[in-house]
Amino acid sequence: MILPFLFIAPTENMGRGVFSSEAIAADVVIEISPVVVLSAADRALVEKTLLHDYIFEWGKNNKECCMALGYIAMYNHSYSSNCEYEMDFATEIITIRTVRPISPGEELFINYNGDWDNEARVWFDKD
């Protein structure tokens, strides 16, 4: 399930991202998408490719990874994200929910650390 007013578009500094053409209230589920779960051995192989930047750690010990379907792999990172994601290991889905109101035309961000307000540096942010 992806809300029909979400779309992918170019961003200034991050390639492409997910945007909304309509206003969205806080605490609204905007996407529920299945994932393809990869074993720890497969993860080691994927991490040597461009797909490394699009996978999520998966499982109770984060040894596996998953490739999210839908738009989920296209959400860019922000330490002040306007959305959060929740992983359901049992049903193999990721859900995206807004954490504050979204304006039309606004880009939707998640925090790659898992918690929407986690300010710990992510792997590509060396500064």
C-alpha positions, 0 to 999 in steps of 0.5 A, spaced: 500 500 500 502 506 497 498 512 498 496 515 491 499 522 492 506 520 493 511 520 488 518 519 486 522 526 484 529 528 483 532 532 489 537 537 489 543 533 493 540 526 494 539 523 487 531 522 488 526 522 493 519 521 495 515 527 495 507 528 497 503 532 492 498 533 498 498 535 505 498 529 510 497 529 517 501 527 523 501 519 525 498 517 518 501 510 515 503 512 508 506 506 505 506 498 507 511 494 503 513 487 503 521 486 503 525 480 500 529 478 506 537 476 505 541 471 509 547 473 512 551 470 507 547 474 501 548 480 505 556 480 505 555 479 497 550 485 497 554 490 501 560 489 495 555 492 490 551 499 489 545 495 493 548 496 499 546 503 500 538 501 499 538 495 504 536 495 511 539 491 516 534 485 518 532 480 524 533 480 531 541 481 531 541 485 524 545 479 521 541 479 515 538 484 511 532 486 506 531 489 500 524 493 501 519 493 495 515 499 493 518 506 495 521 505 501 528 504 498 527 511 495 526 515 502 532 519 503 535 520 510 535 526 515 536 527 522 530 531 523 526 526 519 518 527 518 517 520 517 519 513 521 519 506 519 517 500 523 519 493 521 515 487 522 520 481 522 514 476 522 510 478 516 516 481 512 513 488 511 516 495 513 511 501 514 512 508 513 508 513 518 508 521 518 511 523 525 509 531 523 504 534 518 507 534 511 506 540 506 504 539 499 510 538 495 515 536 501 520 531 501 519 525 506 525 523 510 526 517 514 532 517 519 536 511 517 538 509 524 531 507 525 528 512 530 526 518 527 529 522 532 536 519 533 542 523 532 547 518 531 552 519 525 550 514 519 555 510 515 556 515 510 556 522 514 563 522 516 563 530 518 
